[in-house]
């Protein structure tokens, strides 16, 4: 999986005043958990652009005072009005410990059902996978060419090499439906038949399975 670098500065004080001062300076208070004592640091908000504002999945290389820490973003908080990043939590990666992370789904091909007038509904734009860091995929590629109207593609039918899915096998990733207007002889789909995205996308980007221990 691709990695981006975030350069930070260790925080000596973690009180409310120092936190406010960091945010006023367009710095984001951050913490790295795992592997011993948590490390508190700050980083420029613009350093998160390639991590947060992208459909791609990344691990993170955090550089703080000469120390390089491989990690994954575990949680991020935004200001409710300005949408500025106000806090970020990371979890330290270990080569032999599996992590759970959301990975984007990329559809390839053109569904036979869509060609016949059906409507494609994608329930997941991202899927949660579990793997050691070296086996985390950049994306999940799904070929939808064979899907006809009425067909569904399930998580359990997707081939996974070196990782597993943290979803039930019967979770529907993609389905091809007959549009209401098409069923009446029309060529266009109703608004209700537009692509749907499951609320599961809003889950935390990454967790470490041993975090609760």
DASULKA-V943199 format. One line per field, one symbol per residue. phi: phi as a letter, one per 40 degrees, with the letter a starting at -180 (. if undefined). psi: psi as a letter, one per 20 degrees, with the letter a starting at -180 (. if undefined). burial: 1 if it has 16 or more other ideal C-beta (glycine too) atoms within 10 Angstrom, else 0. Layout:
BEGIN
phi->???
psi->???
burial->???
END
This chain:
BEGIN
phi->.cbbbbcbbcccbbcccccccccccgbbcbabbgghccbcabacdcccdcbccaccbacbbcbbfgcbbcabcbaabbccbcgccbaabbbccbdbbcbbacbcbbcbgbcccccchcbcbbcbcbbcbbacdcbcccabcbcbdccbdgcbbbdccccbbgabcbaccccccabbbccccccchcbbccccccdbbccccccdcaabccccc
psi->qqqqpoprppphpkrhghgghghhjkqpprqprqkbpqoprqqphiiigigglqiqqqrpopoolippoprqphqppqphgijqpiqppqppqphjpqrpqppqpppqrpphhghjjrppoohpiqqpqprqhhjpqhroppojgiprpiqqpqgiipppojrrqlqqhjppgqqoqpqghhhjjriqqrhijrpqpqiihjrphqrphjhi.
burial->100001010010000000100110001111111100001111101011001000001111010100001011110100000000111111111000011111111010001111001111111111111110100110010101001010101010010100101110000111111110010000001000100000000000111100000
END
